[in-house]
Amino acid sequence: MPSPNTVRIFCSDSSFHIYCRGNRKLPIFFSAQEYEKFMSILLFLLTPKAKVADNLKIFSKPRLASQDFSQAIHLVAFTLMPNHYHLVIHAKESSLVPGFMQRLNQKFTHLINTNHNFVGHLFQSQYKSRLINSELDLVNTTAYVHLNSNELMRTNTEYYKEYPYNSLATTHPVSAVVDQSLLFTKSGFSREDYNKYLDIKSKNFLEMQFMKKLMSS
């Protein structure tokens, strides 16, 4: 999990693990359609194709220049969980990350509040972020993010492979803006190597979660 800070030290060509949890640890997603909508907001903000963004009709039509982060931010990995989400991004211009996160969270909050007649904050606080410091850190962080869904199905170490709301899935158009090339270039892993690594980590991940639960009980 990232340390409790937001992106405040701006630097170029940096990767970040970003984490955001629901207020009072309550759910932020209540239906499959809302998971899909969140991914559509990501696609809107990150696609370099103006026509794709405009057809999504997320913020405005046509998409404003201030809503286009496709050249500044690349999405490396993500997982959406019932009461939180994880992103791994690579920012060519990290000074734009706060604006990106503000648009993402504000739009999704407005959607949920409208759908359910809620008022107030959807998220517990400002998003949390951690600077990723090395190639190994990038591999381990993306593995943690991809395997997070195993918490929902603790008896199945391969659940992450079938989970529809992470960046390993290709059923949603958001997969077009998931760029794992940085992960493979920096680590020297092939996709096959990385998949094998996830298989190994998935077993350890569930063991770690079980031990953590025992220690906190």
Phi, psi and omega in degrees: 000145182288158175286156188281076174212158175259173181287107183239332178264111187271133177209158183272155176050059180234150178252145182225144168261120182244137185225136180217128185243151180295150179303131182057026179064020180278163181300150171246346177240134183236357180200162177300324181297328180284326171299315181298320181293320178301316179294327177293325176295318175302314180298317179303314185285334191246348180287137175281353184267107184301321182295323177297313179299314183298321181292338179286335177053049183276299181258293182216166178227122358288163179298136179282155178301325181288352179255002182256107180250016188295332181270342186259331187228130176246135179271116183267319181201155173203157168216134177254124180245163185307322183238013176195171174216157177238138170233143164243120181236155170244122184252117172291327176230093187290345176294345179268353181300314179302321179294319176300312182293323178298314181293319179298308185288322180294317181294317181291321177300315179300318179299310182293316179299320178292316182297326190241009180058039176271163171226154175091201188279134173275322185262152186296322183196191171300152176303153176255148181214155177222131176291130178274125196262346185203171178297317179295321177299320179296316179298311183293324180291315178295325177296315178301316181296313181295326183275355184303327182293343177297341175298335183277342183217073191294341180274355184236103182290348181254012182301326181302335182288332182255355182294127188277354187242046171221174188281000171278336179284148182237016185276344180253145180304341179300339179300338179293339181249009173275120184241097180267005181300324179298318179301313183287323180295314184286324185274337186080003177283146164273170177298322179296317177301316183295319178297321177294321179298318177298320179301317180292312182295329184299322179290316178294326181299313181292323177297318179297317180296321180294315180295320178298320179295317180299318183290333182269352183275000000 
